[in-house]
């Protein structure tokens, strides 16, 4: 980034517009392409000197209201407006794009391409939006594999599935706490926290601690009733174009007992699917 990316961005968008594009009359000889600074200031309802300081890099803390006014004056689309906020290091006031709840077909195909390792997609509320076959098999001990937080605190299988349940519980609560800071207007998240607080004393206690950290790469120690102990690491990736979604991929050390156990789990799952598929 340059020292004045915000100013460069504003000038570029100002240069793309003509007075007629925004309902203004053109007068006098125009020395620059596009709108003049004072015209943008009038459209945005602000002092011309203040807008000039923004472009010149002499003003560094515009409010969300100021950015809203400028983005409207410069006819910015959603992507440009979001980028304006990022350049200004300011969060929109209640206008953040809500997390997407559906997974694209291409992403689903990508998950299915991981045949030897569990892979799935989460939203900020830790809902399982999509999973490949091995992830489905991994989470099969749970009554409903729909939400990692509910699975951890409300499903009895969680106590035996996580070898170190208290560590897993702390990680879940911390992840949700972080999500409330990133997605303060996300109804699904607040609904989930409310249900868990009412239904689980342990969740309520951990939630009140206000511990915050995101997903780490620490080992997951799991116990699956069909294949035994699994020691897995994982990586998580934000999905571009799908706000709030993360792809999580579990991984076992090649040649390790856990890798062999995952292979066995995959074979068992494939066998069950073949047996459940009607013959034609």
Steps between C-alpha positions, in 0.01 A plus 500: 500500500609857436498771762169643371296215354179656626565828315602317183180295514280806546670688217460205265127479568459877477667495158250244366197727546381799301271768643212370292542153653405637840247764399733801509536772238846539345648849508838651423803335350579172676870446563456144625301204379185423689350684795672777691568451872250769592233322294559175688483691828168658404355164399623343825378792712836582655761774519717521187817543706426183696452299182823645358688391812369146452632486144831652602554253782481769769182355656524139617191424707181554299186380673268235350249778432760697301596192299135422432448852368809489279426155359149618414626820340749305287239237403708212636366146476512264798846362422650847459327622815632206704849569369465866597428393857800267503730774376370731772531220757143574608214253545165586340235594754252213480558444128735204507411231250330211678675162488387284212309188604527297180808338350570538131494185280866557411600504867300183563686333215829615650411338834414174326843506338658442843435126512756412767443771756194662662409841358202720580368858490397703805328833548581732796240318714686172434215355294618220272391637163660223293725199557669233292438129551783446745390794715148353507648170616717672759202679655267198474498433880292816549124494480502802267825628354368851431683735736833445675399699808174310551683173434758584764270622778158348437564160338610227748731360232721808532633391840646179357584631151741767624784339696554832680145627515572807714764624256261447210224682688725797576605520135137500382396774742801714416432465128138610549611792718738615227222466243272732697765770467540444126128450431315709761176510296480131408165367635590131470799546729304680772225239480751218547672667797162557664399134463835371627503738796155381606571131435854452632642631827850418379451708187360790706800490731752494215311769311520734797882474496515702174799304368564568132715323245442369153563158356849374568699218347519302825448125484148362529483190718186311401362159587279337240304193609582313176871570454626619839730793577574762236769765540437761231628846416302741287509809286218748443456739208262791442284461189532799270165601361312338788521729806539316829562155354808295588627178351649271765719207399613236750829323440674193641876445490569276197563140603388562858241288684259792463551503123428128490192552717369769261553265207305229682222746580484599135478136392223427751307806382539404133380146575192631681418730210526216249279277712239775543486582128209316333595271214368595161 
